[in-house]
Structure formats: C-alpha cells, structure tokens
Amino acid sequence: MITDLCAPDEPVAPDPLEDVQSRYFGIRRLELVPLLEGRQAKGDAPSSSVTLVRTPTSVVVVDSGSASFRDPIKRALLERGIRTERVNVLVSTRLDPVFSGNDELFPHALQHLKEGELLKASFKAGRKVEISTKVHWIDKYLMLGRMDPSLGNGLALFVHFPKPLDLLAPSSRHLAGKIVGIMGAAVRSAESVEVEMALGDIKEIGRPKPGQPDNIADLVGLLSYCDIVVPAYGPMFPVR
C-alpha cells in the first residue's frame, strides 16, 4: 500500500475559483502594474509615472518616463517577465522628455498620440502612430480620452475592471468593478491644491456610470468618473 506522507490530517477546502479558472486557462487576465511612480523631487531627475496594463488582447504602457529612469523601468518589466518588444500599445499622454523619454524601448507598439504631436513623434524601427479621437476604445476594457484644454489638452486612459475575479490577475483583484484613470499631465498629484478641492466637491457626486463619460469638461468631472487615479507624479490614490 502506498501512503501519502504529505497528506493533511483534515480535508482541504477546494479553491472556489479553481473550476472557473480552469475554464479560462491560457487567457491573460487583466492587470495593472505601476512600473515607476512619478516624481518631481528637488535634486533628482523628474519623471512621469510609467504604468503597465495587460488585458486579454493588449499589453499597454502608459507613458515611458524620463530617460534617466530607463534602467529601473527595464528591470521592472523584466521582473514581471515582460519583454519590451511584446508591448503592443504605447499611450503617450503628452510628448515631452519627462513623459516620453523611453519610447524607443517599445519598437513594435502602436503609439497613441493627440492631434498636433505627430511631427514630434519618434518613428524609429518603423513605429506606427495613431492620432486619438475624442474618445477611442482600444479594446473592451480600455478607453482612451482626449482631454480638454483646461485639463492640459493631453490624453488619459481609463481602465474598466470587470467584477468577476477570475478575469483579474491576483495582484489586481482589489480593483474588481472599478474604473482606474491613468491621467498623465491632466492630474499632477493628489497633493496639488486643485485636486484636493475637486475631491472635496466629488463627495456629493454618485458613482460613475459604465461606458463613455459625458461630463469630462473640468477636473471635477474627470475625477468623478474614476474610482482610482494614477497621476503624473506620486502614488495612485482613491477618489472615493
């Protein structure tokens, strides 16, 4: 008779997600990973935030950050088993050395730009560029929005996380059912005076409806559409 010396004394409860996960084997789950937290500290080179988003069809980097932080960004990608050539979407919230200093790391990515920045884009390695319309869905989870001049006239990416946990990577399950706005220059940091004032006004506004927003004309409207915000500088923060 063969005995299992590692068998527990009591039966182990089955994983409630195990059956569901087996049905989704091989499907990439949604994940949001901060690769670099933006900083403006005195005495240090500034850089925007750099954020990775993975969906079943897209591997997206939002802003590539300052060239001074190229090595930390490459290490952060390598630690997650992501090769730079596998990134297929690059969202540039603005073309600026602080926000887009490492664009050449992602030679095969379709780069989304706002109108008027085409001539400033890098076309090394045959990069393909798409000029963003007012609202553009990259896939069913990723909505790209062009901001009004009052919000910096750049781009922002809204990530709609579904509620079923089996569709989310373990590290992002706390985002189930939430909308994360990766704002670039439209929202500088949670500590800015204008953001603090807007967050105070939002307390009276209900949760955003799914789908395309219709009230992003100012900072209150922009923030109220989101549950969590990734600003240009500093850590991500909750709106509610």
Secondary structure as UniProt FT lines:
FT   TURN            5..6
FT   TURN            16..17
FT   HELIX           18..23
FT   TURN            24..26
FT   STRAND          30..36
FT   TURN            42..43
FT   STRAND          50..54
FT   STRAND          59..62
FT   HELIX           67..69
FT   HELIX           70..79
FT   TURN            80..81
FT   HELIX           84..86
FT   STRAND          89..91
FT   HELIX           97..100
FT   TURN            101..102
FT   HELIX           103..105
FT   TURN            107..108
FT   STRAND          110..113
FT   TURN            115..116
FT   HELIX           118..120
FT   HELIX           124..126
FT   STRAND          129..131
FT   STRAND          135..139
FT   TURN            140..141
FT   STRAND          142..146
FT   HELIX           149..151
FT   STRAND          155..160
FT   HELIX           165..167
FT   HELIX           170..175
FT   TURN            176..177
FT   STRAND          179..184
FT   TURN            185..186
FT   TURN            190..191
FT   HELIX           193..202
FT   TURN            203..204
FT   TURN            216..217
FT   HELIX           219..224
FT   STRAND          228..231
FT   STRAND          237..238
//
